[in-house]
Amino acid sequence: MPTEILMPALSPTMEEGTLAKWLVKEGDEVKSGDILAEIETDKATMEFEAVDEGVIGKILIGDATEGVKVNTPIAVLLEEGESADDIGDVAAKPAPKVEDKSTDKAEAKTEAPKSETKAPAAGNDDKGGRIFASPLARRIAADKGIDLSALKGSGPKGRIVKADVENAKPGQAPAKADAPKAEAAKGAAPALAAGPSTDAVLKMYEGRQFEEVKLDGMRKTIAARLTEAKQTIPHFYLRRDIKLDALMKFRSQLNKQLEGRGVKLSVNDFIIKACALALQSVPDANAVWAGDRLLKLKPSDVAVAVAIEGGLFTPVLKDADMKSLSALSAEMKDLAARARDRKLAPHEYQGGSFAVSNLGMFGIDNFDAVINPPHGAILAVGSGVKKPVVNEAGEIEVATVMSVTLSVDHRVIDGALGAELLKAIVENLENPMVMLA
């Protein structure tokens, strides 16, 4: 029976995407692992691989189609011996795109084309006893003596594919259905920010010149996630001034010594390192909120906000406490460059317990950053400016001072613990040689 190829969820937060470009055409033979299409998520453009073999019988959704919901059929795959005449109802018209016209109107429902193929239950058996598996998977199972009813398929709608059989062992016990758990893990997607309806706002500015800017996937995700963050996370804020003179002098010396290797350390590299080491010094603050519990992380995985056209990424520098300043600098430059090209993989911008957002290069003295869930805190970094300060001898002198604000999730980190974490960050930056000890 023809198999639907469904719009994949290429990241945990993906609800819809843009089918940017097909790399195959109708009639092409494909094998497991072949690249079928390029799909734009809310964060990046990613390649979509085939999980089964067959012939592309019909493409249901064309190139450059936006707003394609996850699990919507986008093409039909034919098995050996099947032809386009066998497609039938599977190739029904694709689901229409939903345009978000107004926040006070019910969103039009997207109904996926119906298929004759029933979704398999645990063990891949329907009530009639039929097992859904590709011809290649059946042949391999027969050769290896594997009972297909004992397998849980990873293909579309639970279909057993080549990889499932190759990874199975003869006599394997039936797997329990994980569907309820998977559905619970998905959770409901947060809505966009509430407020006046589109019609109400348009009426308000009637007669004035304006340009409508369509929301892309990234901007919708930013609106939804940060609205969720401010509504559900009890933020509180801790502020400190940091003297940078010792750091600036130390950085200048290091950069002279590293010049022959083509390495130039930035102040932000020192900030990342200082935060990573502080999380090790105050391990109770190296935690994230996980619904009904906290997860205390062992490594220091620090996310760094990177501005790109139309939004931002927060690539994660994993094990940042273990890496040298030059290694952190090189990795950060690579991640930032690929973030601006939207070429980061999901595992490169997900995770971490702590984030850094630095707007000092834009001349911002100080600001309050919004926590990126499930992180426990984020450090907002302002610019370093020369100010009169009182030194230890009680004399007034000029120093380079940087203002920082630590936004903290009170469910994860209490006031005293947050103050201890910020103190550790300040001490690392004001005594930079300590970070190399």
N, C-alpha and C positions, 0 to 999 in steps of 0.2 A: 504494500500500500504506500502511496506517495507520502513523504514526510515533510511537515512544515519546518522551515528554518525560521526560528524566532529571533526577534530583536533581543540581543543579550544585555544583561546587567554587567557592565564592565567595571563598575565600582560599587561599593556598598550604598552610596547615596544616590546612584543614578536611577531616575524614574522615567526619563525619556531622553532621546538623543537625536542627532542628525545623521542620517545615512548619507555620508559625504560622497562616497564613490564606490561603485561596484568594480571589483578587479576580475570578475568572471562574467560570462554572458550565458544566455540560455543555450543549452546543448553542450556546454563544457563538462568534461568529466573532472570530478574532484575527489581527493583522498583526505583522510583524516590528517589535520595539520596544515592543509593548504590554506592560504590567505584568501578569504572570500570578498571582504570589503573593508573600507576605512570608515570608522564611526566616530563622530565627535560627541564626547560626553560633556558634562558641565565643566570639566577641567582640562581635557586633553583630546587629541586625535589618536585613536588606537586602532590596531589591526584586529579583525575578527576572523578567527580560524574555524575551519570545518571540523566537526567532531565525528563525522561519518563519511563513507564513500558513496558515490552515486553520480548521477547526471543532473545538472541544474535544469529542471523542467520548466519553471516559470519564475520570473522575477516579479514580485507583487508590488514592491515599493521602489521607485526609481532613485537615481542620483540626486543629491542635494535636497532631500526631503527632510524638513525639520519637524520636531515635535512627535517623533515616532515613539510610542509608549513601549516600555520594556515588555517582552513576551508577546508583542504583536507579530503575526506572521509576516515575513519580508520576502520569502521565496519558498519554492517547493522543490524538494530533492526526490528524484526518481531512483528506484532500486533497479537492479539488474532485471531485464526482461520487461520493464514497464515503459510506457510511452506517454506522450502528452495527453492522449485520450483518456488515460487513467486518472488524470488530475481531478476533474469534475468539480465538486463543491469546494475542494481545498483551495482552489484558485479564485475564490470569491473576491469581491472588491475589497481592497485594504481599508482598514479603519480610517475614518476621516480625521484630519488634524483638529485639535481643539484650540481655539483662540481665546485667550483670557480677556474677554471684553469688559467684564465688570466684576468687582469683588463682591457685590451684593446680589449677583445673579447666580443661580445654580450652574455649575460647570457642566457642559454637555458631556454625556457619557460616551466613551470610546468603546465600541463593541468590536471585538476581534472576529474575524471570519471563522465560521464554524467548520470543524473538521470531523470526518467520520472516525478518526482515531480517538479512542477513549483514553483518558489519563490513567496509567496503571497505578495500582495500589502497591503496598509493600510486596517485595518479591517479584514485581513486574507482572503480576497475573491479573487479568480482569475477571469478572464473574463467570464469563464463558470459558475460562481456562486458557485463553490465548496469551502467548508471551510475545511482547513487542521487542524485536531485535533485528538488526541489520543482517543481510545474508552473510556477510563476511564474519560477523560475530557468531552466527550459528555454525559456520564451518569450523572456526577455531574452537568453539565449545565442543563440537563433536570430536575433533581430533584430541583434545585434552581431557575428554570425559567429564566435562563440567555441566552441572544441572543449571540451565538458564533460569529456572524458577527461583533459584537460591540467590540470584544477583539483583542488585539495585542499579538500574541504568542511570548513566550521567548524560545521556543524549536528550533531545527535545522530548518533553512530556514523559521522562523516565525511560526512554527507549535505550535498550542495551546496545552499546557500540563496541568496536574493536578493543579500545583501551580497557573497558570493564572486564572483558573476558581474559585479556592478557594478564591483568593484575589479579585475577581470581585464582583460587586453589581448588583442585578437585574435591568435591564433597563439602564445599563451603555452605555454612548454614545460612538460611534466609536472613536478610538484613531487615531490621525493624524500620518502619516508616519514620522519616524525620521531617515529614511535611509540616506538622503542627509547629515543631520547634523552629523550622525555617521561616514560617509565616510570622511567628512571634518575634523572631530576631529582626525581621524587616522593620516592623513598627510602622506607624502611620507617619507619613511625611508631613512636616509642619507646613502650614499654609503661609502664603506671602503676607506681609505686614497688613494688618487691618487698618481701615481708615475710610475716607470718603470714597464713594464709588467712582469709576472712570467717568461715567456720564456727569456726575456732580462736579468733578474737577474740570471737565471740558466746558461745562456751562459757566463755571466761575471765570474762566479765561476767554470766554467768547468775545470775539472782536479784537483780541490781542494776537500779535504775531508769535508763533511758536513752531517748533519742529518736534514731531513725535519720534521718540527713539524706542525701537522695539527691544524688549528685554530678551537677551540671549540666555542660554542655559546657566552660564556662570553667574550672571547678575541675579537671576531668579534664586539660585542656590544661596548666594550671599545674603539676599534679603530674607530668605526663609530661615537659614541657620542662625544669623545674628539676631533676628527677632526672637527666635527660640531662646538664644543665649541670654538676652536681656530680660526676657519674661520668666525664665525658669532658674537662672543661676543667681544666687544672692551675692552680688559683687560687693567687696569693700576694697579700699584703696590705701596703700602705704607709700609715702613719698620720702625721698632722700636726695641730698646733693652729694656729688662725688667729685673730689679733687683729682684732676687728670694729669697734673704736671709730671708726676713720676712715671705714669704710663706712657705719656707722649715722648719723654726722654728715652725710656727703655725701648719703645717701639722704633724710634729713629735709629738707635744703636743696632737693633736686630736687623732692620731693613738694610742697613749698610753692609752687614755681614752676609745677608742672604741675597744681595744684589747679583752676585755671580751665578746664582741658581735661578734667577728670574722670578724670585718670590718677593712679594710686597704685602706685608701684613696690614690690615685695616684695623681701626678701633673696634669695629664690629666683631672681628675675629677674637679679640680679647674679651669682649662682652660675652660672646657665646661660650668661650672657655670658662670664664668666671662663673657663669650661671650653671654650667655642667658640674663644676667642682663644688659649688655651693649645694647642689642637690645631693651630692655624696656626703657633704658635711652635715646636712640636715635631712636625713633620709625619710623622716616622717612627712616631709613636704613634697617628696618625689612620688606623688600619687594622683590618681584620676578618679572621677566619679563614675560608678558603674551601676546606676539605678538603685539597687538595694544593698550595695556594698562599695567599698573602696578597693582599688587595686594599687598596691605599693610596688613601684617598679624598682628593680635592682640597677639597671644601667641608666645613664643620663642621656635620654634621647630628647634633644632640644630642637623645636621647630622655629623657623625664622620666616617672618612675613616678607614676601617678595612682591612688589607692585608690578603688574603687567597691564597691558592695554585692556581696559574693560573690567578689571578686577584684581585679584591677588591670589597667590599660592602661599602655602606654608610648608615648604619642603623640610624634611626632618633629618637632622644630623645625628645618626645613631652612635651610641657609645662615645659621645663627644668628650667625656671626661678622660678617656683613654688615648685620645689622639693629640698629636703635637699641633702647635699653632699653625705651622706651615701646611700640615695635612688638612686641618679644618678650613684653612683659607682656600686651598685648591678645590676641596669638595664643595664648599659654598659657592665658589665661582661657577663650577660646573652645573650645580643644581639650579642656580639663578638663571644661567644662560638657557638651559633647557626648559625652565619654567616659563620664560618669556616667549619661547617657541612653542609652548604647550606640548612638550614632548616628555613630560614626566609620567612615569608609571604610577598607579595608585599607591603601591607600597612605599613610594618615595615621598608622598605628602600626607600619609595617614599615620596616626600613632603619635608617640611622644607624650610627655606629661606636662611640658612647660614650653612657652613660646616667647620669642623676642620680636618686638616691633620697633624699628628704629626710624624715626622721622627727622633725626638731627640734621641729615644732609639737606633737608628742605628748609632749614632755618627755624624749625619748631622748637621752642624752649622746653615745653612740657605738654603732656596730654594724657588722657586716660584711655587705655586700650580695652576692647571687649574680649573676654575670654572665649577661646575657641573650644567648645565642648568636644571630648570629655576632659580637657586639660584642667589642672588644678589652679594654674596661675599664668599670667603673661606679664612681661616687663616692657613698659613703654619707655623708650629712650629718646631724650631730647638732645639738642645740640650743645657742644661744649663752648662756653663763652667766658671771657675774662671778667672777673668780678673782684671787688675788694673783699678780703677775708681777714679774720684775726687768726694769726698763727699761734703756736704753742707758747711762744714767749710773750703773748699779749700784744704783739705789734700788728699793725695793718699792712698787708701786702697784697699784691695782685696775683690771682691764681686762676687757672682754667677750671671751670666748674660745670659739671654736667648734671642736669636734673633728670631723675628717673621716677616712675610711678609703677608700683607692683599692684596689678589688679588680681584679687584673690577670690576663689570660690569658697565661701564660708562653710559649705557642707564638707569640704575636703581639708581646709587649712584654717585654723583659728587665728585670732589676732596675734598672740604671742609667738606662735609658730611661724606666721608670715613675717613678723618682725625679725625673727632669728634668721630666716632665709635671706631677707634683704640685707641684713647686717653682713652675712657671709659673702654676698655678692659685692658689697661695697668694699670690704676688706681685701678681697681678691684684686679688685681694680685699682685700689689705692696702693697696693703692695704687689705689683705685677710679677716680680721675681719669684714670689711664693708659688705662683701657678706652674713654674717649671721645676719645683722641688719634688 
